[in-house]
Amino acid sequence: PWYEGSQLARRGTVVVTINYRLGALGFLGADNWGTLDQICALEWVRDNIGAFGGDASNVTIFGESAGGSAVLSLMAAPAASGLFHRVVAQSPSIRQLRTVDVARDWERALLDKAGVSTRDELRSLSVDQILAAQSEVIRMESRNYDMFSPAAGGSGLADDILTVATANPVPLIIGTTRDESRLFTMFDPQFANCDAEQWHGFLTNYFQDRTADAHTVFESHREGCSPSQLVAAVHTEHSFRQPAISLAVHRALAGSPTWMYWFTWASTAFGGLLGSCHALDIPFAFDNLDAPGIDTLLGDHAGKQGIAKRFADEITEFAAKGHAAWPSYDSVARATLRIDEVCEVLDDPESAIRNLF
């Protein structure tokens, strides 16, 4: 229900949601079947959306997390050229975008977990057997969680997704939430019970000779956070925020129109442990704060509705006009719209954290 499109449609848009193959059935080795499904859906929109009052010459694609990396990968899909005209990438999991070599390594892992040696043997298994093997693979250690995701140079995609997406002149809004990784770490005993010694060890492992600087920067920018929340802050920067900033600045240098946002409103659910976590912005982007069960994630803090109106308005205005209402991103000012109870444009927010990466 958080993704229901009626509130966006009431703003004068036509909203289309699509299905595409996932996991081993969507992204196995060099085969990006899920991406090809997305292109088929966009071709359907091109051919049919006029019958629903839509405009095939003004299509905006948007997605969050894996959906965010999916819309970025479509910017590097030759067959998708001309099928969309604006892009919004919310918390894109950019590090999931992988090479064909990495994709084939994970394919071999799947074959091993399935107890087979070849794809032909894999095809002889039931879907339930394939999904069981997939579950085993997903539990394997991976820094980038790239077991089943778009492969650069695979079917339908350029050899270097980010380089082609950087040069793509289609206007892009890209952004992240302040505490993305808390969604994953706060309920994981490995991280949730982290103490000060483990926090320092984690920092040392990640930053090596810059550990002292990283310690000072993160503890000053995340004042009052527990060791586990500080670990989540580093994960957030590594997995989401800094890759998004890097893409934005490279696009700016290439002259590709780009706008950056930073969603910082924090949930009060679970005693505030989630902060401004991954996926928290989805019901705001769709203006669906009345959706069933939404308070389980958001809590009961007042002042949310104004944020939802602003965020959904920004997305639909961008879809209509092709440019955002705040200054575009560049390599100097790095203008960023902070989305919170008070929305404001900040120049290069938390530059000290950015400089660590």
C-alpha positions in Angstrom: 0.0 0.0 0.0 2.9 2.4 0.5 3.5 2.3 -3.3 -0.1 3.0 -4.3 -0.2 5.7 -6.9 -3.4 7.5 -6.4 -2.0 10.5 -4.6 0.5 11.1 -7.3 -2.2 10.7 -10.0 -4.3 13.3 -8.3 -1.4 15.7 -9.0 -2.1 15.4 -12.7 0.1 12.4 -13.6 -0.5 8.9 -14.9 1.2 6.4 -12.6 2.3 3.0 -13.9 3.8 0.3 -11.7 5.5 -2.7 -13.3 6.5 -6.2 -12.5 9.9 -7.8 -13.5 11.8 -10.9 -12.7 14.0 -10.9 -9.6 16.8 -13.0 -8.1 18.1 -15.9 -10.0 15.1 -15.8 -12.3 15.9 -12.2 -13.2 19.6 -11.7 -12.9 21.8 -14.8 -13.4 25.3 -14.5 -14.8 25.4 -12.2 -17.8 21.6 -12.4 -18.3 19.8 -9.3 -17.2 16.3 -10.6 -17.7 14.8 -8.3 -15.1 16.3 -5.3 -17.0 14.8 -6.6 -20.3 11.4 -6.9 -18.6 11.7 -3.3 -17.5 12.4 -2.3 -21.1 9.4 -4.3 -22.3 7.3 -2.4 -19.8 8.6 0.9 -21.1 7.8 -0.1 -24.6 4.3 -0.9 -23.5 4.0 2.6 -22.0 5.3 4.1 -25.3 2.7 2.2 -27.3 -0.3 2.4 -25.0 -0.1 5.1 -22.4 -2.0 7.6 -24.6 -5.1 5.5 -24.1 -4.9 6.3 -20.4 -4.3 10.0 -20.8 -0.6 9.7 -20.6 2.1 11.3 -22.7 4.6 8.9 -24.2 7.0 11.8 -24.9 7.2 12.7 -21.2 7.9 9.6 -19.1 9.6 9.7 -15.7 11.0 6.5 -14.2 11.6 6.3 -10.5 12.6 3.6 -8.0 14.1 3.1 -4.5 17.0 0.9 -3.4 17.3 -1.9 -5.9 14.7 0.1 -7.9 17.0 3.1 -7.7 19.9 1.1 -9.2 17.5 -0.3 -11.8 16.5 3.1 -13.1 20.2 4.1 -13.2 21.0 0.9 -15.1 18.2 1.8 -17.6 20.1 5.0 -18.3 22.9 2.7 -19.7 20.5 0.4 -21.6 20.7 1.1 -25.4 17.2 -0.3 -26.0 15.7 2.0 -23.4 17.0 5.2 -25.1 14.1 7.5 -25.8 11.6 5.5 -23.7 11.9 7.8 -20.7 12.8 11.4 -20.2 13.4 12.0 -16.5 14.8 9.8 -13.7 14.4 9.8 -9.9 16.7 7.4 -8.0 15.9 7.1 -4.3 18.6 5.5 -2.2 20.0 3.6 -5.2 22.0 0.6 -4.2 24.7 1.5 -6.7 27.3 -0.9 -5.3 25.0 -3.8 -6.4 25.7 -3.0 -10.0 28.3 -5.6 -10.9 30.6 -6.8 -13.7 29.9 -9.9 -15.7 32.8 -11.6 -14.0 31.3 -11.1 -10.6 27.9 -12.1 -11.9 29.4 -15.4 -13.2 31.0 -16.1 -9.9 27.6 -15.8 -8.2 26.1 -18.0 -10.9 28.6 -20.7 -10.0 27.7 -20.3 -6.3 24.0 -20.8 -7.2 24.8 -23.9 -9.2 26.8 -25.3 -6.3 24.0 -24.6 -3.8 21.5 -26.2 -6.2 23.7 -29.3 -6.5 24.1 -29.0 -10.3 26.9 -28.2 -12.7 25.3 -26.5 -15.6 22.4 -24.3 -16.5 20.7 -27.1 -18.3 20.7 -29.1 -15.1 19.4 -26.0 -13.2 16.5 -25.8 -15.7 15.5 -29.3 -14.8 14.8 -28.2 -11.2 11.5 -26.9 -9.9 11.1 -23.2 -9.2 10.9 -24.0 -5.5 14.3 -25.8 -5.7 15.8 -22.9 -7.5 14.5 -20.4 -4.9 15.8 -22.6 -2.1 19.3 -22.5 -3.6 18.9 -18.8 -4.1 18.1 -18.4 -0.4 21.3 -20.2 0.4 23.3 -17.8 -1.9 21.7 -14.7 -0.4 22.9 -15.8 3.1 26.5 -15.9 1.9 28.8 -13.0 2.8 28.9 -10.1 0.4 30.0 -6.6 1.0 27.9 -5.2 -1.8 25.0 -7.7 -1.7 25.4 -8.2 -5.5 24.3 -11.8 -5.8 21.4 -11.1 -8.3 21.5 -7.6 -9.8 22.2 -5.9 -13.1 25.5 -6.9 -14.7 27.4 -4.4 -16.8 28.2 -5.8 -20.2 25.5 -8.4 -19.8 22.3 -8.6 -21.9 20.8 -5.2 -22.6 23.4 -3.1 -20.6 26.6 -1.1 -21.5 30.0 -2.4 -20.4 30.2 0.4 -17.8 26.8 1.3 -16.4 27.9 4.3 -14.3 30.1 5.9 -17.0 27.2 5.7 -19.5 24.7 6.9 -16.9 27.0 9.8 -16.1 27.0 11.0 -19.7 23.2 10.4 -20.2 21.7 13.9 -20.6 18.3 12.8 -19.2 17.6 14.9 -16.1 18.1 13.1 -12.8 17.1 13.6 -9.2 19.1 11.4 -6.8 19.2 11.2 -3.1 19.5 9.2 0.1 18.2 9.1 3.7 20.4 10.1 6.6 20.5 6.7 8.4 20.0 4.2 5.6 21.7 1.2 7.1 19.9 1.3 10.5 17.1 -0.7 8.8 19.6 -3.5 8.4 21.8 -3.2 11.5 19.4 -2.4 14.4 17.8 -5.8 14.3 21.0 -7.8 13.5 22.6 -9.1 16.7 26.0 -8.8 15.1 25.6 -5.0 15.0 22.9 -4.2 17.5 25.0 -5.3 20.5 28.2 -3.5 19.3 30.2 -1.8 22.0 32.8 0.9 21.9 35.7 -1.5 21.4 33.9 -3.1 18.5 33.1 0.3 17.0 36.8 1.3 17.1 37.8 -2.1 15.6 35.3 -1.6 12.8 36.7 1.9 12.1 40.3 0.6 12.1 39.4 -2.1 9.7 37.6 0.3 7.3 39.7 3.4 7.5 43.2 2.0 8.4 45.6 5.0 8.9 42.7 7.5 8.9 41.0 5.9 11.8 41.6 8.8 14.2 40.1 11.3 11.8 37.1 9.0 11.0 36.5 8.6 14.8 36.4 12.4 15.3 34.3 13.1 12.3 31.6 10.5 12.8 31.2 11.0 16.5 30.9 14.8 16.1 28.4 14.5 13.2 26.4 11.7 14.9 26.5 13.1 18.4 24.6 10.9 21.0 24.6 7.8 18.8 25.4 4.4 20.2 28.3 2.4 18.8 25.9 0.3 16.7 24.4 3.4 15.3 27.8 4.7 14.5 28.6 1.5 12.6 25.4 1.9 10.7 26.4 5.5 9.8 29.6 4.3 8.1 27.6 1.5 6.3 25.2 4.2 5.2 28.0 6.3 3.7 29.7 3.3 2.1 26.6 1.7 0.6 24.4 4.6 -0.3 25.2 8.2 0.2 28.8 8.5 -1.0 28.2 6.5 -4.3 25.2 8.7 -4.9 27.2 11.8 -4.3 30.0 10.5 -6.6 27.6 9.9 -9.4 26.0 13.3 -9.0 29.3 15.2 -9.1 30.5 13.2 -12.1 27.3 14.0 -13.9 27.7 17.6 -13.0 31.2 17.7 -14.5 29.9 16.0 -17.6 27.1 18.7 -18.0 24.3 16.2 -17.3 21.5 17.9 -15.3 21.4 16.5 -11.8 19.7 17.4 -8.5 20.5 16.0 -5.1 18.3 15.6 -2.0 18.9 14.3 1.5 16.0 13.0 3.5 16.7 13.5 7.2 13.3 13.2 9.0 13.6 10.5 11.7 11.1 7.9 12.7 9.9 7.7 16.3 9.0 4.0 15.9 10.9 1.4 18.0 12.0 4.1 20.4 13.7 6.1 17.6 16.2 3.3 16.8 15.6 3.5 13.0 16.3 7.2 12.6 15.9 8.2 9.0 16.4 4.7 7.7 16.4 3.0 4.3 12.9 3.0 2.7 11.5 5.5 5.2 11.0 8.0 2.4 8.8 5.8 0.2 5.4 6.6 1.7 6.4 10.3 1.7 7.3 10.2 -2.0 3.9 8.6 -2.8 2.1 10.8 -0.2 0.7 7.7 1.4 1.0 8.4 5.1 -2.5 7.0 5.6 -1.6 3.6 4.2 -2.3 0.6 6.5 0.5 -0.2 8.9 2.5 2.9 8.1 2.9 4.0 11.7 4.7 0.8 12.4 7.6 2.3 10.4 7.1 6.0 11.0 5.8 6.3 14.5 3.2 8.8 15.6 5.3 12.0 15.5 3.4 15.0 14.2 4.4 17.1 11.2 4.8 14.3 8.7 2.1 15.4 6.3 3.8 18.6 5.2 6.9 16.6 4.3 4.9 14.1 2.2 3.2 17.0 0.4 6.5 18.6 -0.4 8.3 15.5 -1.5 5.4 14.2 -3.7 5.0 17.8 -5.2 8.7 17.9 -6.0 8.6 14.6 -7.8 5.5 15.4 -9.9 6.7 18.9 -10.7 10.0 17.4 -11.9 8.1 14.9 -14.0 6.1 17.6 -15.6 8.9 20.2 -16.2 12.1 18.2 -16.4 13.9 20.3 -13.7 13.8 20.5 -9.9 12.8 23.6 -7.9 16.2 23.8 -6.1 19.6 24.5 -7.6 21.3 21.8 -9.6 24.2 19.9 -8.2 27.7 21.0 -9.1 31.3 20.2 -7.9 31.6 23.5 -6.0 28.5 24.4 -4.1 27.0 20.9 -4.1 23.5 22.2 -3.5 21.4 19.6 -1.7 17.7 19.8 -0.7 17.3 18.6 2.8 13.9 17.1 3.2 12.6 17.3 6.8 10.0 19.2 8.8 11.9 22.3 7.6 13.0 21.9 4.0 16.1 23.8 3.1 18.9 23.9 0.5 22.3 23.2 2.0 25.7 23.5 0.3 27.8 20.4 0.6 26.2 19.1 3.8 28.6 17.1 6.0 31.6 17.7 3.8 33.9 16.3 6.5 32.2 12.9 6.1 32.4 13.2 2.3 36.1 13.9 2.5 36.7 10.7 4.4 35.6 8.7 1.4 
